[in-house]
Amino acid sequence: MNLSLYIARRYLFSRKSHQVINIISGVAIAGIALATAAMVCVLSVFNGFQGVVAEQFTAFDPDIKITAASGKVITTDATEIAEVAGLREVETFSFCVEDKAMVEYGNKQAMVTIKGVDNTFASLTNISKALYGPGAFILCDSINDYAVPGGELVRQLNCGIMFTYPLKVYAPNRKGAINLTIPARNFKKGELHSSGLVFVINQPEYDEGYIITSSRFARRIFRRSANEATSMEIKIRSGEDSKKIKKDIRGEKREKLPLVKGYTAKDDIKAVM
């Protein structure tokens, strides 16, 4: 028998003339046991919250997000981008056009981020888990462009999920002189119709400030050409090492990728929270 265990057992359970020692020992053991149990419970709860938050984020964010090293725009047909798209570990990718704009519905206005995506966005992320409403995830058709706004933004605009009139979108002109006599000419205008859906991430940054729509509409409202995007979003194949892929993209192993910087990855969420 272990010597220290033997001594501890003899100390705790042997008869002593001073019973108060046994009482103090019992209270100390009970206190340590309760504190340990409480700590285990608290850490388990926090671990559960962390998993829930990470899952909510990944319903909107991709595995990896690439942005330009300078300025706002990457060129979708650049050689560097083609190399990233051709990586064996990349399952699918999408180009996004994202920028700030003002939306108006009736007498309500709000500043939002318009996120223009293509049809691969639904398979790139888990956005389907965050969608609510009777509609379908449709971004555009041959005539109209459609909006999937955040749930809190819908409440602020008081437009409802199935809004009757289209949202009016105003984006400042990026080029040209400012016209002080006719301020309306300083903005590019557009309209977004209801898709019958909203998304709820339970994060104010997204729920209050984002509208998902087609990249066609975003390029038009922000005056971007067909080969311009603000980010490239990537989904990696299951089981691949995301750290290795990020090193490749950041240029640590690929000197031909000076264009890209940074990333936002799912496995970074836990470290940030």
C-alpha positions as CSV (number, residue, x, y, z in Angstrom):
1,M,0.0,0.0,0.0
2,N,1.2,3.5,-0.8
3,L,2.8,5.0,2.3
4,S,1.2,8.4,2.0
5,L,-2.3,6.8,1.5
6,Y,-1.7,4.6,4.6
7,I,-0.8,7.5,6.8
8,A,-3.8,9.5,5.5
9,R,-6.2,6.7,6.3
10,R,-4.8,6.2,9.7
11,Y,-5.0,9.9,10.4
12,L,-8.6,10.2,9.2
13,F,-10.2,7.0,10.7
14,S,-8.2,6.2,13.8
15,R,-9.7,6.9,17.1
16,K,-8.3,10.0,18.7
17,S,-8.8,11.6,22.1
18,H,-9.4,14.9,20.4
19,Q,-12.5,14.5,18.3
20,V,-12.3,18.1,17.0
21,I,-9.5,17.0,14.7
22,N,-11.7,14.5,13.0
23,I,-14.5,17.1,12.6
24,I,-12.1,19.7,11.1
25,S,-10.7,17.2,8.7
26,G,-14.2,16.2,7.6
27,V,-15.2,19.8,7.0
28,A,-12.0,20.5,5.0
29,I,-12.6,17.4,2.8
30,A,-16.2,18.4,2.2
31,G,-15.2,21.9,1.3
32,I,-12.6,20.8,-1.2
33,A,-15.0,18.3,-2.7
34,L,-17.8,20.9,-3.2
35,A,-15.4,23.5,-4.6
36,T,-14.0,21.0,-7.1
37,A,-17.5,19.9,-8.1
38,A,-18.6,23.5,-8.6
39,M,-15.6,24.3,-10.7
40,V,-16.3,21.2,-12.9
41,C,-19.9,22.3,-13.4
42,V,-19.0,25.9,-14.3
43,L,-16.3,24.8,-16.8
44,S,-18.8,22.4,-18.4
45,V,-21.4,25.2,-18.8
46,F,-18.8,27.5,-20.4
47,N,-17.7,24.8,-22.7
48,G,-21.3,24.3,-23.8
49,F,-21.7,28.0,-24.4
50,Q,-18.5,28.1,-26.4
51,G,-19.8,25.3,-28.7
52,V,-23.2,27.1,-29.2
53,V,-21.5,30.4,-30.0
54,A,-19.0,28.8,-32.4
55,E,-21.9,27.0,-34.2
56,Q,-23.8,30.2,-34.6
57,F,-20.8,32.0,-36.0
58,T,-20.1,29.2,-38.5
59,A,-23.6,29.5,-39.8
60,F,-22.6,32.8,-41.3
61,D,-18.8,32.7,-41.6
62,P,-16.8,30.4,-43.9
63,D,-13.9,28.2,-42.9
64,I,-11.4,30.7,-44.4
65,K,-11.9,34.3,-45.6
66,I,-9.3,36.0,-47.8
67,T,-9.2,39.8,-48.2
68,A,-6.9,42.1,-50.2
69,A,-3.6,43.1,-48.7
70,S,-4.2,46.7,-49.7
71,G,-7.4,48.5,-50.5
72,K,-10.8,46.7,-50.5
73,V,-10.8,44.7,-53.7
74,I,-9.3,41.5,-55.0
75,T,-9.3,40.5,-58.7
76,T,-11.1,37.2,-59.1
77,D,-9.2,36.2,-62.2
78,A,-5.7,36.9,-60.7
79,T,-3.1,34.2,-60.8
80,E,-2.8,34.2,-57.0
81,I,-6.5,33.6,-56.5
82,A,-6.5,30.8,-59.1
83,E,-3.7,29.1,-57.1
84,V,-5.8,29.3,-53.9
85,A,-8.9,28.0,-55.7
86,G,-6.8,25.1,-57.1
87,L,-5.6,23.8,-53.7
88,R,-6.5,20.2,-53.2
89,E,-7.9,20.9,-49.8
90,V,-10.4,23.4,-51.1
91,E,-13.9,21.9,-51.4
92,T,-15.7,25.0,-52.7
93,F,-15.3,28.7,-52.7
94,S,-17.2,31.9,-53.4
95,F,-16.5,35.5,-54.1
96,C,-18.3,38.1,-52.1
97,V,-18.9,41.8,-52.6
98,E,-19.4,43.6,-49.3
99,D,-19.7,47.2,-48.3
100,K,-21.7,49.7,-46.2
101,A,-25.0,51.3,-47.4
102,M,-28.1,52.9,-46.1
103,V,-31.5,51.1,-46.3
104,E,-34.9,52.7,-46.0
105,Y,-38.4,51.3,-45.5
106,G,-41.2,53.8,-45.1
107,N,-39.9,56.4,-42.6
108,K,-37.3,54.0,-41.1
109,Q,-33.6,54.1,-42.0
110,A,-30.6,52.1,-41.0
111,M,-26.9,51.7,-41.9
112,V,-26.1,48.2,-42.9
113,T,-23.5,46.0,-44.6
114,I,-24.7,44.6,-47.9
115,K,-23.2,41.2,-48.4
116,G,-23.5,40.1,-52.0
117,V,-22.9,36.4,-52.6
118,D,-23.5,33.8,-55.3
119,N,-25.4,30.6,-55.3
120,T,-22.6,28.6,-53.7
121,F,-22.9,30.6,-50.4
122,A,-25.6,28.2,-49.0
123,S,-23.2,25.2,-49.5
124,L,-20.2,27.1,-48.3
125,T,-21.7,27.9,-44.9
126,N,-24.4,26.5,-42.6
127,I,-26.7,29.5,-43.2
128,S,-29.7,27.2,-43.7
129,K,-29.6,26.5,-40.0
130,A,-30.1,30.2,-39.2
131,L,-32.9,31.0,-41.6
132,Y,-36.5,31.6,-40.5
133,G,-39.6,32.4,-42.5
134,P,-41.9,30.9,-45.1
135,G,-39.8,31.9,-48.1
136,A,-36.9,30.3,-50.0
137,F,-33.2,31.2,-50.1
138,I,-33.3,33.1,-53.4
139,L,-30.9,35.9,-54.2
140,C,-32.1,37.0,-57.6
141,D,-34.0,36.1,-60.7
142,S,-34.1,37.5,-64.2
143,I,-35.9,40.6,-63.0
144,N,-35.5,41.3,-59.2
145,D,-32.9,41.0,-56.5
146,Y,-33.9,39.7,-53.1
147,A,-32.8,40.5,-49.5
148,V,-32.3,38.1,-46.6
149,P,-31.9,40.6,-43.7
150,G,-31.0,40.0,-40.1
151,G,-33.9,39.4,-37.7
152,E,-33.1,42.4,-35.5
153,L,-32.8,44.7,-38.6
154,V,-36.3,43.7,-39.7
155,R,-37.6,44.7,-36.3
156,Q,-35.8,48.1,-36.5
157,L,-37.2,48.8,-39.9
158,N,-40.6,47.5,-38.9
159,C,-41.0,45.9,-42.3
160,G,-41.8,42.3,-41.3
161,I,-40.4,39.2,-42.9
162,M,-42.7,39.4,-45.9
163,F,-42.3,43.2,-46.5
164,T,-44.8,44.5,-49.0
165,Y,-42.6,47.2,-50.6
166,P,-39.0,46.7,-51.6
167,L,-36.2,48.0,-49.4
168,K,-34.5,51.1,-50.8
169,V,-30.8,50.9,-50.8
170,Y,-28.4,54.0,-51.0
171,A,-24.7,53.6,-51.5
172,P,-22.3,56.6,-51.9
173,N,-20.6,57.1,-55.3
174,R,-17.0,56.0,-55.0
175,K,-15.8,58.2,-57.9
176,G,-16.5,61.7,-59.1
177,A,-17.0,65.0,-57.5
178,I,-19.6,65.6,-54.8
179,N,-22.6,67.5,-56.0
180,L,-23.6,69.8,-53.1
181,T,-26.6,71.3,-55.0
182,I,-28.3,68.0,-55.7
183,P,-27.2,65.6,-52.8
184,A,-29.3,62.8,-54.2
185,R,-26.8,62.5,-57.1
186,N,-24.1,61.5,-54.7
187,F,-25.7,58.1,-54.2
188,K,-26.3,55.0,-56.2
189,K,-29.9,53.7,-55.6
190,G,-31.3,50.2,-55.7
191,E,-34.2,48.1,-54.5
192,L,-34.3,44.7,-52.8
193,H,-37.5,42.6,-52.6
194,S,-38.5,40.3,-49.9
195,S,-37.3,36.7,-50.1
196,G,-39.6,35.7,-47.2
197,L,-36.7,34.8,-45.0
198,V,-34.5,36.4,-42.3
199,F,-31.4,35.0,-40.6
200,V,-30.8,35.0,-36.8
201,I,-27.3,34.4,-35.6
202,N,-27.9,35.8,-32.1
203,Q,-25.0,38.2,-32.6
204,P,-25.9,41.9,-32.8
205,E,-23.1,42.6,-35.4
206,Y,-24.9,40.3,-37.8
207,D,-28.6,40.4,-36.8
208,E,-28.7,44.2,-36.7
209,G,-26.3,45.1,-39.5
210,Y,-26.3,42.7,-42.4
211,I,-28.3,42.0,-45.5
212,I,-27.5,39.0,-47.7
213,T,-28.3,39.5,-51.4
214,S,-27.0,38.6,-54.8
215,S,-23.4,39.6,-55.9
216,R,-25.1,41.0,-59.0
217,F,-26.9,43.6,-56.9
218,A,-23.9,44.4,-54.8
219,R,-21.6,44.9,-57.8
220,R,-24.2,47.3,-59.3
221,I,-24.9,49.3,-56.2
222,F,-21.2,49.6,-55.3
223,R,-20.0,50.0,-58.9
224,R,-17.8,47.0,-59.0
225,S,-16.8,45.3,-62.2
226,A,-17.5,41.6,-62.9
227,N,-14.0,40.5,-61.9
228,E,-13.9,42.5,-58.6
229,A,-14.7,41.2,-55.1
230,T,-14.0,42.2,-51.6
231,S,-13.3,38.7,-50.3
232,M,-12.9,35.1,-51.3
233,E,-14.6,32.7,-48.9
234,I,-13.5,29.1,-48.8
235,K,-14.8,25.8,-47.5
236,I,-12.2,23.2,-46.8
237,R,-12.6,19.4,-47.2
238,S,-13.5,17.4,-44.2
239,G,-10.6,16.1,-42.3
240,E,-8.0,18.5,-43.8
241,D,-5.6,20.4,-41.6
242,S,-6.8,24.0,-41.6
243,K,-3.6,25.3,-40.0
244,K,-1.5,23.9,-42.9
245,I,-3.9,25.4,-45.5
246,K,-3.7,28.9,-43.8
247,K,0.1,28.7,-43.9
248,D,-0.1,28.0,-47.6
249,I,-2.5,30.8,-48.3
250,R,-0.6,33.3,-46.2
251,G,2.5,32.7,-48.3
252,E,4.6,30.9,-45.7
253,K,5.0,28.1,-48.3
254,R,3.7,29.9,-51.4
255,E,5.7,32.9,-52.4
256,K,3.3,33.6,-55.2
257,L,0.5,34.8,-52.9
258,P,1.6,38.4,-51.8
259,L,-1.9,39.6,-52.7
260,V,-3.7,38.0,-49.7
261,K,-3.6,38.7,-46.0
262,G,-5.2,37.3,-42.9
263,Y,-8.1,34.9,-42.5
264,T,-11.1,34.1,-40.4
265,A,-11.3,30.4,-39.6
266,K,-13.8,28.4,-37.6
267,D,-11.2,27.0,-35.3
268,D,-10.1,30.5,-34.4
269,I,-13.5,31.3,-32.8
270,K,-12.9,29.3,-29.7
271,A,-9.6,31.1,-29.1
272,V,-11.2,34.5,-29.5
273,M,-14.2,33.9,-27.3
